[in-house]
């Protein structure tokens, strides 16, 4: 409680920058995740699904597995690309400011 009284509250600009820095990777990951899932699920449905008589839902589940694997493999790459493009602004929050309740 004493540290909270000493710590300056984050400014509106800092909170906005923190929101953007947190939200952009999530949106980018969502687009990537869904694109891989749809494309992989469709490819599996049109090939293995036809060959082995798999249901469309089973092909979609396999597409989700591919999508999850791609997310694990390329999540860091997406964040690095955003940072290089300047789309990952730093909020400039101190450690004590990060610990403050909103």
C-alpha positions as CSV (number, residue, x, y, z in Angstrom):
1,X,0.0,0.0,0.0
2,X,2.9,2.4,0.8
3,X,4.4,1.8,-2.7
4,X,1.1,2.6,-4.3
5,X,1.0,6.0,-2.6
6,X,4.5,6.8,-3.8
7,X,4.0,5.6,-7.4
8,X,2.7,8.0,-10.0
9,X,-0.4,6.8,-11.8
10,X,0.1,6.1,-15.5
11,X,-1.1,8.8,-17.9
12,X,-3.9,8.4,-20.4
13,X,-1.2,8.3,-23.2
14,X,0.8,5.6,-21.4
15,X,-2.4,3.5,-21.0
16,X,-3.3,4.0,-24.6
17,X,0.2,2.9,-25.8
18,X,0.1,-0.1,-23.5
19,X,-3.3,-1.1,-24.9
20,X,-2.0,-0.8,-28.5
21,X,1.2,-2.7,-27.7
22,X,-0.9,-5.5,-26.1
23,X,-3.7,-5.6,-28.6
24,X,-1.9,-5.6,-32.0
25,X,-0.1,-8.9,-31.5
26,X,-3.4,-10.5,-30.5
27,X,-5.2,-9.2,-33.6
28,X,-2.4,-10.3,-35.9
29,X,-2.2,-13.7,-34.2
30,X,-6.0,-14.1,-34.6
31,X,-5.8,-13.4,-38.4
32,X,-2.9,-15.8,-38.8
33,X,-4.5,-18.5,-36.6
34,X,-7.8,-18.4,-38.4
35,X,-6.3,-18.2,-41.9
36,X,-4.1,-21.3,-41.2
37,X,-7.0,-23.1,-39.6
38,X,-9.4,-22.5,-42.6
39,X,-6.8,-23.2,-45.3
40,X,-5.4,-26.3,-43.6
41,X,-8.9,-27.7,-42.7
42,X,-10.0,-27.2,-46.3
43,X,-6.9,-28.8,-47.7
44,X,-7.3,-31.8,-45.4
45,X,-11.0,-32.0,-46.1
46,X,-10.4,-32.0,-49.9
47,X,-7.6,-34.6,-49.8
48,X,-7.4,-36.9,-46.8
49,X,-11.1,-36.3,-46.0
50,X,-12.1,-37.6,-49.4
51,X,-9.5,-40.5,-49.4
52,X,-10.3,-41.8,-46.0
53,X,-13.9,-40.7,-45.7
54,X,-13.3,-38.2,-42.8
55,X,-16.1,-35.9,-41.8
56,X,-15.7,-32.2,-42.4
57,X,-15.6,-31.6,-38.6
58,X,-12.7,-34.0,-38.3
59,X,-10.8,-32.2,-41.1
60,X,-11.6,-28.9,-39.3
61,X,-10.1,-30.4,-36.0
62,X,-6.9,-31.4,-37.9
63,X,-6.8,-27.9,-39.3
64,X,-7.0,-26.5,-35.8
65,X,-4.0,-28.7,-34.8
66,X,-2.1,-27.2,-37.7
67,X,-3.1,-23.7,-36.7
68,X,-2.1,-24.3,-33.1
69,X,1.3,-25.6,-34.2
70,X,1.8,-22.5,-36.5
71,X,0.9,-20.2,-33.6
72,X,3.5,-21.8,-31.4
73,X,6.1,-21.7,-34.1
74,X,5.5,-18.2,-35.5
75,X,4.1,-16.2,-32.5
76,X,7.5,-14.6,-31.8
77,X,8.0,-13.9,-35.5
78,X,4.8,-11.9,-35.7
79,X,5.7,-9.8,-32.6
80,X,9.2,-9.2,-34.1
81,X,7.7,-8.0,-37.4
82,X,5.3,-5.6,-35.5
83,X,8.2,-4.3,-33.5
84,X,10.4,-3.7,-36.6
85,X,7.5,-2.0,-38.4
86,X,7.2,0.4,-35.4
87,X,3.7,-0.9,-34.5
88,X,4.7,-2.1,-31.1
89,X,5.0,1.2,-29.1
90,X,6.4,1.0,-25.6
91,X,4.2,2.6,-22.9
92,X,7.2,3.6,-20.8
93,X,5.6,2.2,-17.6
94,X,7.8,1.6,-14.6
95,X,7.7,-1.7,-12.8
96,X,5.8,0.0,-9.9
97,X,3.3,1.4,-12.4
98,X,2.7,-2.0,-13.9
99,X,1.8,-3.4,-10.4
100,X,-0.8,-0.7,-9.7
101,X,-4.4,-1.8,-9.9
102,X,-6.5,0.0,-12.4
